[in-house]
Amino acid sequence: MDNLLGLLRIRVKKGVNLAVRDVRSSDPYVVVKMGKQKLKTRVIKKDVNPEWNEDLTLSVADPNLPVKLTVYDHDLFSKDDKMGDAEFDIKPFLEALKMNLTGLPGGTIITRIQPCRSNCLAEECNVVWKDGQVVQDMCLRLRNVECGEVELQLQWINLPGSRGL
């Protein structure tokens, strides 16, 4: 744990137009992985536009590791079906944190990240100074599935005694 940089809080906000995996709907939940860590949200029954608004917190030691996200449909009697996956890079977010931006007006955009083939962004994503901290809202387009997006927000928690950025 000596090389811990701090904690990444991922607020899994909502799913948009997720794939139907049961008869008319799905019971989606999200699994977030980074390195050996694996966290998941609760299951939301029969909703392809679920609102989780749930915070998952990962310990970050290696900023080069991508965060992987997979949406599953919860099934009682069979293996849960995959409803797509995505991954994102936390480096732009961490770079913005390092700039040590105090006293900026709220809502100032620090970095813009464009959607491209090598990322899963559904639209331009901004790292923003908000309420005295750096926040990144993102909308990820799920891969390996016919439709669906997941909206997230990243925040950083500095741990006393960690190496810091």
DSSP file with accessible surface (Angstrom, degrees, kcal/mol):
  #  RESIDUE AA STRUCTURE BP1 BP2  ACC     N-H-->O    O-->H-N    N-H-->O    O-->H-N    TCO  KAPPA ALPHA  PHI   PSI    X-CA   Y-CA   Z-CA
    1    1 A M    >         0   0  165      0, 0.0     3,-1.5     0, 0.0     0, 0.0   0.000 360.0 360.0 360.0  -2.4    0.0    0.0    0.0
    2    2 A D  T 3   +     0   0  156      1,-0.3   161,-0.3   160,-0.1     0, 0.0   0.814 360.0  52.9 -62.7 -30.8    3.1    2.3    0.1
    3    3 A N  T 3  S+     0   0   87    159,-0.1    -1,-0.3   160,-0.1     2,-0.2   0.221  77.0 135.3 -93.6  19.2    2.6    3.3   -3.5
    4    4 A L    <   -     0   0   14     -3,-1.5   159,-2.0     1,-0.2   160,-0.7  -0.486  35.3-170.1 -67.8 129.6   -1.0    4.4   -3.1
    5    5 A L        -     0   0    9     55,-3.5   154,-0.3     1,-0.4     2,-0.3   0.769  53.1 -82.1 -88.1 -31.7   -1.7    7.7   -4.8
    6    6 A G  E     -A   60   0A   0     54,-1.0    54,-2.9   152,-0.1     2,-0.4  -0.962  55.5 -55.5 154.6-166.9   -5.1    8.2   -3.4
    7    7 A L  E     -AB  59 157A  32    150,-2.8   150,-3.0    -2,-0.3     2,-0.6  -0.892  31.5-150.3-114.0 138.4   -8.7    7.1   -3.9
    8    8 A L  E     -AB  58 156A   0     50,-3.0    50,-2.8    -2,-0.4     2,-0.7  -0.926  12.6-157.3-103.5 117.1  -10.8    7.5   -7.1
    9    9 A R  E     -AB  57 155A  80    146,-2.9   146,-2.2    -2,-0.6     2,-0.7  -0.876   6.8-166.0 -97.2 120.0  -14.4    7.9   -6.4
   10   10 A I  E     -AB  56 154A   1     46,-3.5    46,-2.9    -2,-0.7     2,-0.8  -0.925   6.4-157.2-106.7 112.9  -16.5    6.9   -9.3
   11   11 A R  E     -AB  55 153A  87    142,-3.2   142,-1.8    -2,-0.7     2,-1.0  -0.845   7.7-152.5 -88.6 113.0  -20.1    7.9   -9.1
   12   12 A V  E     +AB  54 152A   0     42,-3.1    42,-2.0    -2,-0.8    41,-0.5  -0.782  21.9 176.4 -85.2 103.7  -22.1    5.6  -11.4
   13   13 A K  E     -     0   0A  53    138,-2.2    40,-1.8    -2,-1.0    39,-1.3   0.986  44.4 -39.1 -79.4 -63.1  -24.9    7.9  -12.2
   14   14 A K  E     -AB  51 151A  69    137,-1.1   137,-3.1    37,-0.2     2,-0.4  -0.991  40.6-118.1-160.4 164.7  -27.1    6.2  -14.7
   15   15 A G  E     - B   0 150A   1     35,-2.6     2,-0.5    -2,-0.3   135,-0.2  -0.858  26.2-153.0-106.5 146.0  -27.5    3.9  -17.7
   16   16 A V  E     - B   0 149A  42    133,-3.0   133,-1.8    -2,-0.4    33,-0.2  -0.984  68.3 -19.4-125.0 123.6  -29.2    5.2  -20.9
   17   17 A N  S    S-     0   0   94     -2,-0.5    32,-0.2   131,-0.2    -1,-0.2   0.900  82.2-172.4  52.7  49.7  -31.0    3.0  -23.4
   18   18 A L        -     0   0    2     30,-2.9   130,-0.2   130,-0.2    -1,-0.1  -0.289  30.9 -86.2 -71.7 161.4  -29.3   -0.2  -22.2
   19   19 A A        -     0   0    1    128,-0.6     2,-0.5    64,-0.3    -1,-0.1  -0.320  37.6-117.8 -69.0 148.4  -29.9   -3.4  -24.1
   20   20 A V        +     0   0   65      1,-0.1     6,-0.2    -3,-0.1    -1,-0.1  -0.766  40.8 162.4 -86.7 124.9  -32.9   -5.6  -23.4
   21   21 A R        +     0   0   77      4,-0.9     5,-0.2    -2,-0.5     2,-0.1   0.507  60.7  50.8-121.3 -15.4  -31.8   -9.0  -22.1
   22   22 A D  S    S-     0   0   50      3,-2.8     4,-0.0    53,-0.0    53,-0.0  -0.357 114.3 -69.5-103.8-160.4  -35.0  -10.3  -20.5
   23   23 A V  S    S-     0   0  132      1,-0.2    -3,-0.1    -2,-0.1     3,-0.1   0.968 120.3 -11.6 -60.7 -54.4  -38.3  -10.4  -22.2
   24   24 A R  S    S+     0   0  218     -3,-0.0     2,-0.2     0, 0.0    -1,-0.2   0.511 132.8   8.0-122.6 -10.0  -39.0   -6.7  -22.2
   25   25 A S        -     0   0   24     22,-0.1    -3,-2.8    -5,-0.0    -4,-0.9  -0.691  67.1-116.2-148.3-159.7  -36.4   -5.2  -20.0
   26   26 A S        -     0   0    0     -2,-0.2    21,-2.4    -6,-0.2    47,-0.1  -0.957  12.5-133.5-147.4 163.1  -33.3   -5.9  -18.0
   27   27 A D        -     0   0   13     -2,-0.3    47,-3.0    19,-0.2    18,-0.2  -0.748  43.4-166.3-117.2  79.3  -32.2   -5.9  -14.4
   28   28 A P  E     +G   73   0B   0      0, 0.0    16,-2.2     0, 0.0     2,-0.3  -0.338  21.5 166.8 -81.2 149.0  -28.9   -4.0  -14.8
   29   29 A Y  E     -G   72   0B  16     43,-2.0    43,-2.8    14,-0.2     2,-0.4  -0.954  26.9-127.5-144.7 162.6  -25.9   -3.6  -12.5
   30   30 A V  E     -G   71   0B   0     -2,-0.3    11,-2.3    12,-0.3     2,-0.5  -0.925  10.6-160.2-117.1 136.2  -22.4   -2.3  -13.1
   31   31 A V  E     -GH  70  40B   5     39,-3.1    39,-2.6    -2,-0.4     2,-0.5  -0.966   9.6-163.8-112.5 129.3  -19.1   -3.9  -12.3
   32   32 A V  E     -GH  69  39B   0      7,-3.1     7,-2.8    -2,-0.5     2,-0.4  -0.949   9.1-175.7-114.6 130.5  -16.1   -1.7  -12.1
   33   33 A K  E     +GH  68  38B  84     35,-3.2    35,-3.1    -2,-0.5     2,-0.3  -0.976  15.2 171.4-127.5 143.3  -12.6   -3.1  -12.2
   34   34 A M  E >  S- H   0  37B   4      3,-1.8     3,-2.4    -2,-0.4     2,-0.2  -0.903  71.0 -45.6-147.1 117.0   -9.1   -1.7  -11.9
   35   35 A G  T 3  S-     0   0   52     31,-0.4    -1,-0.0    -2,-0.3     0, 0.0  -0.412 126.5 -19.4  58.7-124.4   -6.2   -4.0  -11.6
   36   36 A K  T 3  S+     0   0  216     -2,-0.2     2,-0.3    -3,-0.1    -1,-0.3   0.471 115.7 102.8 -93.3  -2.5   -7.3   -6.6   -9.0
   37   37 A Q  E <   -H   34   0B  61     -3,-2.4    -3,-1.8    22,-0.1     2,-0.4  -0.623  46.2-179.2 -85.2 143.6  -10.0   -4.5   -7.5
   38   38 A K  E     +H   33   0B 130     -2,-0.3     2,-0.3    -5,-0.2    -5,-0.2  -0.979   3.9 171.3-144.8 124.4  -13.6   -5.2   -8.4
   39   39 A L  E     -H   32   0B  56     -7,-2.8    -7,-3.1    -2,-0.4     2,-0.3  -0.942  10.2-161.4-130.2 153.9  -16.7   -3.3   -7.2
   40   40 A K  E     -H   31   0B 126     -2,-0.3    -9,-0.2    -9,-0.2     2,-0.1  -0.980  12.8-131.9-140.8 155.0  -20.3   -3.4   -8.2
   41   41 A T        -     0   0    6    -11,-2.3     2,-0.1    -2,-0.3    15,-0.0  -0.381  42.7 -86.5 -85.8 174.5  -23.5   -1.4   -7.9
   42   42 A R        -     0   0  125     -2,-0.1     2,-0.3     1,-0.1   -12,-0.3  -0.340  47.5-100.4 -74.3 165.1  -26.8   -2.7   -6.8
   43   43 A V        -     0   0   51    -14,-0.1     2,-0.6    -2,-0.1   -14,-0.2  -0.674  28.3-153.1 -86.4 135.7  -29.2   -4.3   -9.3
   44   44 A I    >   -     0   0   27    -16,-2.2     3,-0.5    -2,-0.3     2,-0.2  -0.968  22.0-126.8-111.1 121.6  -32.1   -2.1  -10.5
   45   45 A K  T 3  S-     0   0  123     -2,-0.6   -18,-0.2     1,-0.2     3,-0.0  -0.451  71.4 -14.7 -72.9 138.2  -35.1   -4.2  -11.6
   46   46 A K  T 3  S+     0   0  153     -2,-0.2     2,-0.3     1,-0.1   -19,-0.2   0.859  96.5 122.3  44.7  58.2  -36.7   -4.0  -15.0
   47   47 A D    <   -     0   0   58    -21,-2.4    -3,-0.1    -3,-0.5    -1,-0.1  -0.887  40.4-176.4-152.4 118.0  -35.2   -0.7  -16.1
   48   48 A V  S    S+     0   0   30     -2,-0.3   -30,-2.9     1,-0.2    -1,-0.1   0.442  94.9  48.9 -92.0   0.0  -33.1   -0.1  -19.3
   49   49 A N  S    S+     0   0   81    -32,-0.2    -1,-0.2   -33,-0.2   -33,-0.1  -0.480  85.9 175.0-126.8  61.4  -32.6    3.6  -18.1
   50   50 A P        -     0   0    0      0, 0.0   -35,-2.6     0, 0.0     2,-0.6  -0.335  25.2-149.2 -74.2 149.0  -31.5    2.8  -14.5
   51   51 A E  E     +A   14   0A 111    -37,-0.2   -37,-0.2     1,-0.1   -38,-0.1  -0.937  26.0 162.5-115.2 106.2  -30.4    5.5  -12.1
   52   52 A W  E     -     0   0A   2    -39,-1.3   -39,-0.2    -2,-0.6   -38,-0.2   0.878  13.4-175.3 -86.7 -46.9  -27.9    4.1   -9.7
   53   53 A N  E     +     0   0A  88    -40,-1.8     2,-0.4   -41,-0.5   -40,-0.2   0.920  34.4 150.9  44.7  50.9  -26.3    7.3   -8.3
   54   54 A E  E     -A   12   0A  45    -42,-2.0   -42,-3.1   -12,-0.1     2,-0.5  -0.916  43.8-135.4-117.3 139.7  -23.9    5.1   -6.4
   55   55 A D  E     -A   11   0A  57     -2,-0.4     2,-0.4   -44,-0.2   -44,-0.2  -0.837  18.1-174.8 -97.7 126.4  -20.3    5.8   -5.4
   56   56 A L  E     -A   10   0A  14    -46,-2.9   -46,-3.5    -2,-0.5     2,-0.5  -0.971  12.2-153.0-116.1 132.9  -17.7    3.2   -5.9
   57   57 A T  E     -A    9   0A  55     -2,-0.4     2,-0.4   -48,-0.2   -48,-0.2  -0.926  10.3-172.0-117.2 121.6  -14.2    3.9   -4.5
   58   58 A L  E     -A    8   0A   0    -50,-2.8   -50,-3.0    -2,-0.5     2,-0.5  -0.867  23.7-127.2-107.2 143.0  -11.0    2.5   -6.0
   59   59 A S  E     -A    7   0A  34     -2,-0.4     2,-0.6   -52,-0.2   -52,-0.2  -0.773  26.5-148.2 -84.8 130.7   -7.5    2.7   -4.5
   60   60 A V  E     +A    6   0A   0    -54,-2.9   -55,-3.5    -2,-0.5   -54,-1.0  -0.890  39.8 144.9-107.3 118.3   -5.2    4.1   -7.2
   61   61 A A  S    S+     0   0   34     -2,-0.6    -1,-0.2     1,-0.3   -54,-0.0   0.657  74.4  42.1-112.1 -38.2   -1.6    2.9   -7.2
   62   62 A D    >   -     0   0   65      1,-0.1     3,-1.6     2,-0.0    -1,-0.3  -0.913  62.2-167.1-116.3 107.4   -0.9    2.8  -10.9
   63   63 A P  T 3  S+     0   0   38      0, 0.0    27,-0.4     0, 0.0    28,-0.2   0.646  84.7  66.8 -68.4 -12.4   -2.3    5.7  -12.9
   64   64 A N  T 3  S+     0   0   97     26,-0.1    27,-0.1    25,-0.1    -2,-0.0   0.608  76.6 100.0 -83.5 -11.8   -1.6    3.8  -16.2
   65   65 A L  S <  S-     0   0   62     -3,-1.6    25,-0.4     1,-0.0     2,-0.1  -0.590  72.5-131.9 -74.6 133.2   -4.2    1.1  -15.4
   66   66 A P        -     0   0   38      0, 0.0     2,-0.5     0, 0.0   -31,-0.4  -0.441  15.1-121.4 -76.4 157.9   -7.5    1.7  -17.2
   67   67 A V  E     - I   0  88B   0     21,-2.9    21,-2.3   -33,-0.1     2,-0.4  -0.892  28.5-154.5 -96.5 128.2  -10.7    1.4  -15.3
   68   68 A K  E     -GI  33  87B 103    -35,-3.1   -35,-3.2    -2,-0.5     2,-0.4  -0.887   9.6-169.7-108.6 138.1  -13.0   -1.2  -16.9
   69   69 A L  E     -GI  32  86B   1     17,-3.3    17,-2.6    -2,-0.4     2,-0.4  -0.983   4.4-177.3-128.9 133.7  -16.7   -1.2  -16.6
   70   70 A T  E     -GI  31  85B  17    -39,-2.6   -39,-3.1    -2,-0.4     2,-0.5  -0.998  15.3-147.2-131.2 136.5  -19.1   -3.9  -17.5
   71   71 A V  E     -G   30   0B   0     13,-2.6    12,-3.8    -2,-0.4     2,-0.3  -0.873  20.7-171.9-101.1 134.0  -22.9   -3.8  -17.3
   72   72 A Y  E     -GI  29  82B  45    -43,-2.8   -43,-2.0    -2,-0.5     2,-0.6  -0.922  23.8-131.2-122.6 154.1  -24.7   -7.1  -16.5
   73   73 A D  E     -GI  28  81B   0      8,-3.3     8,-1.3    -2,-0.3     2,-0.4  -0.919  30.6-130.3-100.6 121.7  -28.3   -8.2  -16.5
   74   74 A H        -     0   0   50    -47,-3.0     2,-0.4    -2,-0.6   -47,-0.1  -0.575  27.9-175.5 -76.1 125.9  -29.0  -10.0  -13.2
   75   75 A D        -     0   0   23     -2,-0.4     5,-0.1     3,-0.3   -53,-0.0  -0.978  21.1-151.3-122.5 139.1  -30.8  -13.3  -13.7
   76   76 A L  S    S+     0   0  133     -2,-0.4    -1,-0.1     1,-0.2     4,-0.1   0.903  93.2  26.6 -73.1 -41.8  -32.0  -15.5  -10.9
   77   77 A F  S    S+     0   0  200      2,-0.1     2,-0.3     0, 0.0    -1,-0.2   0.497 120.5  38.9-107.6  -4.5  -31.7  -18.9  -12.5
   78   78 A S  S    S-     0   0   75      1,-0.0    -3,-0.3     3,-0.0     3,-0.1  -0.869  97.8 -67.7-136.6 176.1  -29.0  -18.5  -15.1
   79   79 A K        -     0   0  181     -2,-0.3    -2,-0.1     1,-0.1    -3,-0.1  -0.337  63.4 -98.6 -63.0 140.6  -25.7  -16.8  -15.5
   80   80 A D        -     0   0   37     -5,-0.1     2,-0.3     1,-0.1    -6,-0.2  -0.381  40.7-124.0 -62.6 136.6  -26.0  -13.0  -15.6
   81   81 A D  E     -I   73   0B  59     -8,-1.3    -8,-3.3    -3,-0.1     2,-0.2  -0.639  18.2-119.5 -84.3 143.0  -25.9  -11.7  -19.2
   82   82 A K  E     -I   72   0B 114     -2,-0.3   -10,-0.3   -10,-0.2     3,-0.1  -0.555  21.5-171.0 -76.6 141.3  -23.4   -9.1  -20.3
   83   83 A M  E     -     0   0B   0    -12,-3.8   -64,-0.3     1,-0.5   -11,-0.1  -0.176  57.9 -67.6-124.1  36.8  -24.9   -5.9  -21.5
   84   84 A G  E     -     0   0B   2     60,-0.3   -13,-2.6   -13,-0.2    -1,-0.5  -0.146  47.7-129.2 103.5 162.8  -21.7   -4.3  -22.9
   85   85 A D  E     -IJ  70 143B  19     58,-1.5    58,-4.0   -15,-0.2     2,-0.3  -0.941  16.1-177.6-146.5 167.2  -18.5   -3.0  -21.5
   86   86 A A  E     -I   69   0B   1    -17,-2.6   -17,-3.3    -2,-0.3     2,-0.3  -0.963   8.8-154.6-157.2 162.4  -16.3    0.1  -21.7
   87   87 A E  E     -I   68   0B  60     -2,-0.3    33,-0.6   -19,-0.2     2,-0.3  -0.986   8.1-166.6-142.5 156.7  -13.0    1.3  -20.3
   88   88 A F  E     -I   67   0B  13    -21,-2.3   -21,-2.9    -2,-0.3     2,-0.4  -0.980  20.3-122.0-144.1 159.8  -11.5    4.7  -19.6
   89   89 A D        -     0   0   71     -2,-0.3     4,-0.3   -23,-0.2   -25,-0.1  -0.791   9.6-163.7 -98.7 136.2   -8.2    6.2  -18.8
   90   90 A I     >  +     0   0    0    -27,-0.4     4,-2.6   -25,-0.4     5,-0.2   0.475  68.1  95.8 -99.0   0.4   -7.8    8.3  -15.6
   91   91 A K  H  > S+     0   0   79      1,-0.2     4,-3.0     2,-0.2     5,-0.2   0.917  81.8  49.8 -59.7 -45.5   -4.5   10.0  -16.8
   92   92 A P  H  > S+     0   0   34      0, 0.0     4,-1.9     0, 0.0    -1,-0.2   0.911 113.3  48.8 -59.2 -38.0   -6.2   13.2  -18.1
   93   93 A F  H  > S+     0   0    0     -4,-0.3     4,-2.0     2,-0.2    -2,-0.2   0.936 112.5  46.5 -65.4 -45.2   -8.1   13.5  -14.8
   94   94 A L  H  X S+     0   0    4     -4,-2.6     4,-1.8     1,-0.2    -1,-0.2   0.893 109.5  54.6 -67.1 -37.0   -4.9   12.9  -12.7
   95   95 A E  H  X S+     0   0   99     -4,-3.0     4,-0.6    -5,-0.2    -1,-0.2   0.908 108.2  49.6 -60.6 -41.9   -3.0   15.4  -14.8
   96   96 A A  H >< S+     0   0    0     -4,-1.9     3,-1.0    -5,-0.2     5,-0.3   0.892 107.8  54.1 -65.2 -37.5   -5.6   18.0  -14.1
   97   97 A L  H >< S+     0   0   35     -4,-2.0     3,-1.4     1,-0.2    -1,-0.2   0.871 102.3  58.7 -62.9 -35.2   -5.4   17.3  -10.4
   98   98 A K  H 3< S+     0   0  110     -4,-1.8    -1,-0.2     1,-0.3    -2,-0.2   0.667  85.5  78.4 -69.2 -17.6   -1.7   17.9  -10.4
   99   99 A M  T << S-     0   0   98     -3,-1.0    -1,-0.3    -4,-0.6    -2,-0.1   0.605  92.1-139.4 -70.9 -12.3   -2.1   21.4  -11.6
  100  100 A N    <   -     0   0  129     -3,-1.4     2,-1.1    -4,-0.2    -2,-0.1   0.958  26.9-173.5  57.0  61.8   -3.0   22.5   -8.1
  101  101 A L        +     0   0   39     -5,-0.3     2,-0.3    -4,-0.2     3,-0.3  -0.722  12.3 163.0 -96.3  93.0   -5.8   24.8   -9.2
  102  102 A T        +     0   0  113     -2,-1.1    31,-0.0     1,-0.2    27,-0.0  -0.810  60.3  24.6-105.5 153.5   -7.1   26.8   -6.3
  103  103 A G  S    S+     0   0   80     -2,-0.3    -1,-0.2     1,-0.3     3,-0.0   0.628  80.0 143.1  76.9  12.9   -9.2   29.9   -6.6
  104  104 A L        -     0   0   54     -3,-0.3    -1,-0.3     1,-0.1    28,-0.2  -0.585  61.2 -98.5 -77.3 151.7  -10.5   29.2  -10.1
  105  105 A P    >   -     0   0   93      0, 0.0     3,-1.5     0, 0.0    24,-0.2  -0.452  50.4 -95.6 -65.5 141.2  -14.1   30.2  -10.8
  106  106 A G  T 3  S+     0   0   62      1,-0.2    24,-0.2    -2,-0.1     3,-0.1  -0.251 110.0  30.5 -56.0 141.7  -16.5   27.3  -10.4
  107  107 A G  T 3  S+     0   0   50     22,-3.3    -1,-0.2     1,-0.3     2,-0.2   0.454  79.2 151.6  87.9   0.1  -17.3   25.5  -13.7
  108  108 A T  E <   -C  129   0A  42     -3,-1.5    21,-2.6    21,-0.6     2,-0.5  -0.484  44.7-130.7 -65.7 130.1  -13.9   26.3  -15.3
  109  109 A I  E     +C  128   0A  63     19,-0.2    19,-0.2    -2,-0.2     3,-0.1  -0.726  28.0 177.4 -85.1 124.2  -13.0   23.7  -17.8
  110  110 A I  E     +     0   0A  35     17,-3.2     2,-0.3    -2,-0.5    18,-0.2   0.854  66.7   7.1 -92.3 -45.4   -9.5   22.4  -17.3
  111  111 A T  E     -C  127   0A  39     16,-1.4    16,-3.0     2,-0.0     2,-0.4  -0.998  59.1-153.3-140.3 143.1   -9.2   19.7  -19.9
  112  112 A R  E     -C  126   0A 137     -2,-0.3     2,-0.5    14,-0.2    14,-0.2  -0.968  10.1-161.3-114.7 135.2  -11.4   18.6  -22.8
  113  113 A I  E     -C  125   0A  30     12,-3.4    12,-2.7    -2,-0.4    10,-0.1  -0.970  11.0-145.8-118.7 123.4  -11.2   15.0  -24.0
  114  114 A Q        -     0   0  106     -2,-0.5     7,-0.2    10,-0.2     2,-0.1  -0.635  22.0-109.7 -87.4 144.4  -12.6   14.2  -27.4
  115  115 A P        +     0   0   51      0, 0.0     2,-0.3     0, 0.0     9,-0.1  -0.468  51.9 157.2 -65.8 139.5  -14.3   10.9  -28.3
  116  116 A C    >   -     0   0   67     -2,-0.1     3,-1.5     3,-0.1     5,-0.2  -0.925  56.5 -86.1-152.7 179.4  -12.1    8.8  -30.6
  117  117 A R  T 3  S+     0   0  256     -2,-0.3    -1,-0.0     1,-0.3     0, 0.0   0.788 121.7  55.4 -62.4 -30.7  -11.6    5.2  -31.7
  118  118 A S  T 3  S+     0   0  113      2,-0.0     2,-0.3    -3,-0.0    -1,-0.3   0.478 108.2  51.2 -88.7  -0.6   -9.3    4.5  -28.8
  119  119 A N  S <  S-     0   0   43     -3,-1.5   -31,-0.1     2,-0.1    -3,-0.1  -0.838  75.4-130.2-126.0 174.0  -11.7    5.6  -26.1
  120  120 A C        +     0   0   12    -33,-0.6    21,-3.7    -2,-0.3     2,-0.2   0.156  55.5 139.0-106.9  18.0  -15.3    4.8  -25.2
  121  121 A L  B     -D  140   0A  15     19,-0.2    19,-0.2    -5,-0.2    -2,-0.1  -0.442  40.0-161.5 -69.4 135.2  -16.6    8.3  -24.9
  122  122 A A  S    S-     0   0   16     17,-3.2     2,-0.3    -2,-0.2    -1,-0.2   0.697  76.8  -0.7 -83.9 -21.9  -20.0    8.9  -26.3
  123  123 A E  S    S-     0   0  111     16,-0.7    16,-0.3   -10,-0.1    -1,-0.2  -0.954 102.1 -56.1-155.7 171.3  -19.4   12.7  -26.4
  124  124 A E        -     0   0   69     -2,-0.3     2,-0.4   -10,-0.1   -10,-0.2  -0.261  54.8-152.5 -55.4 141.7  -16.8   15.3  -25.5
  125  125 A C  E     -C  113   0A   2    -12,-2.7   -12,-3.4    13,-0.1     2,-0.4  -0.965   6.1-154.9-126.3 134.7  -15.9   14.9  -21.9
  126  126 A N  E     -CE 112 137A  39     11,-0.5    11,-1.2    -2,-0.4     2,-0.6  -0.896  14.6-145.5-115.6 141.0  -14.6   17.7  -19.7
  127  127 A V  E     -CE 111 136A   0    -16,-3.0   -17,-3.2    -2,-0.4   -16,-1.4  -0.922  37.2-173.0 -96.5 124.4  -12.5   17.8  -16.5
  128  128 A V  E     -CE 109 135A  23      7,-3.5     7,-3.1    -2,-0.6     2,-0.6  -0.893  32.3-125.5-128.0 147.0  -14.0   20.8  -14.6
  129  129 A W  E     +CE 108 134A  28    -21,-2.6   -22,-3.3    -2,-0.3   -21,-0.6  -0.836  44.7 166.9 -88.3 117.7  -13.2   22.7  -11.4
  130  130 A K  E >   - E   0 133A  77      3,-3.5     3,-1.3    -2,-0.6   -24,-0.1  -0.983  57.7 -13.9-142.6 126.0  -16.4   22.5   -9.4
  131  131 A D  T 3  S-     0   0  142     -2,-0.4    -1,-0.1     1,-0.3     3,-0.1   0.883 129.0 -48.8  50.3  43.8  -17.0   23.4   -5.7
  132  132 A G  T 3  S+     0   0   54    -28,-0.2     2,-0.3     1,-0.2    -1,-0.3   0.661 123.3  81.6  76.7  14.1  -13.3   23.6   -4.9
  133  133 A Q  E <  S-E  130   0A  68     -3,-1.3    -3,-3.5   -31,-0.0     2,-0.5  -0.980  81.1-101.9-147.4 166.1  -12.4   20.3   -6.5
  134  134 A V  E     +E  129   0A   8     -2,-0.3    22,-0.5    -5,-0.2     2,-0.4  -0.742  42.4 177.8 -88.9 127.9  -11.6   18.7   -9.8
  135  135 A V  E     -E  128   0A   3     -7,-3.1    -7,-3.5    -2,-0.5     2,-0.5  -0.974  16.5-160.2-132.1 142.5  -14.5   16.6  -11.3
  136  136 A Q  E     -EF 127 154A   4     18,-1.8    18,-3.2    -2,-0.4     2,-0.4  -0.974   4.6-165.9-126.8 119.3  -14.8   14.7  -14.5
  137  137 A D  E     +EF 126 153A  51    -11,-1.2   -11,-0.5    -2,-0.5     2,-0.4  -0.849  17.2 176.8 -96.8 137.2  -18.2   13.9  -15.9
  138  138 A M  E     - F   0 152A  10     14,-2.7    14,-2.9    -2,-0.4     2,-0.5  -0.995  27.8-152.7-143.8 150.7  -18.2   11.3  -18.7
  139  139 A C  E     - F   0 151A   3     -2,-0.4   -17,-3.2   -16,-0.3   -16,-0.7  -0.985  22.1-159.2-119.0 116.2  -20.7    9.4  -20.8
  140  140 A L  E     -DF 121 150A   0     10,-3.1    10,-2.2    -2,-0.5     2,-0.5  -0.825  10.9-140.6-101.4 133.6  -19.3    6.1  -22.0
  141  141 A R  E     - F   0 149A 131    -21,-3.7     8,-0.2    -2,-0.4     2,-0.2  -0.804  28.3-123.8 -88.5 127.0  -20.7    4.2  -25.0
  142  142 A L        -     0   0   10      6,-2.3     3,-0.3    -2,-0.5   -56,-0.2  -0.470  23.0-146.3 -73.7 142.2  -20.8    0.5  -24.2
  143  143 A R  B    S+J   85   0B  99    -58,-4.0   -58,-1.5     1,-0.2     3,-0.1  -0.602  72.9  32.2-100.2 167.6  -19.0   -1.9  -26.6
  144  144 A N  S    S+     0   0  136     -2,-0.2     2,-0.3     1,-0.2   -60,-0.3   0.845 104.7  85.4  58.4  36.0  -19.9   -5.4  -27.6
  145  145 A V  S    S-     0   0   28     -3,-0.3    -1,-0.2   -62,-0.1     3,-0.1  -0.978  85.3-114.3-159.3 159.8  -23.6   -4.7  -27.4
  146  146 A E  S    S-     0   0  123     -2,-0.3     2,-0.3     1,-0.2    -2,-0.1   0.795  88.6 -14.4 -76.2 -27.4  -26.2   -3.2  -29.6
  147  147 A C  S    S+     0   0   39     -4,-0.1  -128,-0.6   -64,-0.1    -1,-0.2  -0.988  74.5 102.1-161.3 169.5  -26.9   -0.1  -27.6
  148  148 A G        -     0   0    8     -2,-0.3    -6,-2.3  -130,-0.2     2,-0.3  -0.102  30.0-150.9 122.9 143.0  -26.4    1.6  -24.3
  149  149 A E  E     -BF  16 141A  45   -133,-1.8  -133,-3.0    -8,-0.2     2,-0.4  -0.959   8.0-148.9-137.1 155.5  -24.4    4.3  -22.5
  150  150 A V  E     -BF  15 140A   0    -10,-2.2   -10,-3.1    -2,-0.3     2,-0.5  -0.997  10.2-146.5-128.4 133.0  -23.4    4.8  -18.9
  151  151 A E  E     +BF  14 139A  53   -137,-3.1  -138,-2.2    -2,-0.4  -137,-1.1  -0.866  24.8 172.3-102.0 132.0  -22.9    8.2  -17.2
  152  152 A L  E     -BF  12 138A   1    -14,-2.9   -14,-2.7    -2,-0.5     2,-0.4  -0.880  22.8-151.5-129.9 162.8  -20.2    8.5  -14.6
  153  153 A Q  E     -BF  11 137A  16   -142,-1.8  -142,-3.2    -2,-0.3     2,-0.4  -0.996  13.8-149.9-136.3 133.2  -18.5   11.2  -12.5
  154  154 A L  E     +BF  10 136A   0    -18,-3.2   -18,-1.8    -2,-0.4     2,-0.3  -0.843  18.5 171.2-101.1 138.9  -14.9   11.0  -11.2
  155  155 A Q  E     -B    9   0A  24   -146,-2.2  -146,-2.9    -2,-0.4     2,-0.4  -0.955  23.4-132.0-137.1 159.9  -13.7   12.6   -8.0
  156  156 A W  E     -B    8   0A  18    -22,-0.5     2,-0.5    -2,-0.3  -148,-0.2  -0.895   9.9-162.0-116.2 140.0  -10.5   12.3   -6.2
  157  157 A I  E     -B    7   0A  46   -150,-3.0  -150,-2.8    -2,-0.4     2,-0.4  -0.976  13.9-145.5-120.7 116.8   -9.9   11.7   -2.5
  158  158 A N        -     0   0  115     -2,-0.5  -152,-0.1  -152,-0.2  -153,-0.0  -0.686  14.7-146.0 -78.7 132.4   -6.5   12.5   -1.1
  159  159 A L    >   -     0   0   55     -2,-0.4     3,-2.1  -154,-0.3     5,-0.1  -0.868  17.3-117.9 -99.8 131.2   -5.5   10.1    1.7
  160  160 A P  T 3  S+     0   0  128      0, 0.0     3,-0.1     0, 0.0     4,-0.0  -0.418 102.9  19.4 -60.9 133.9   -3.4   11.4    4.5
  161  161 A G  T 3  S+     0   0   91      1,-0.3     2,-0.1    -2,-0.1    -3,-0.0   0.365  96.8 120.9  87.8  -8.2   -0.1    9.5    4.5
  162  162 A S  S <  S-     0   0   29     -3,-2.1    -1,-0.3     1,-0.1  -157,-0.2  -0.489  78.0-109.1 -85.9 166.9   -0.4    8.3    0.8
  163  163 A R        -     0   0  156   -159,-2.0  -158,-0.2  -161,-0.3    -1,-0.1   0.796  51.6-153.0 -65.7 -28.4    2.2    9.3   -1.7
  164  164 A G              0   0   17   -160,-0.7  -158,-0.1  -159,-0.1    -1,-0.1  -0.068 360.0 360.0  74.9 175.3   -0.2   11.7   -3.4
  165  165 A L              0   0   78   -160,-0.1    -7,-0.0   -68,-0.1  -160,-0.0  -0.545 360.0 360.0 -82.9 360.0    0.0   12.6   -7.1
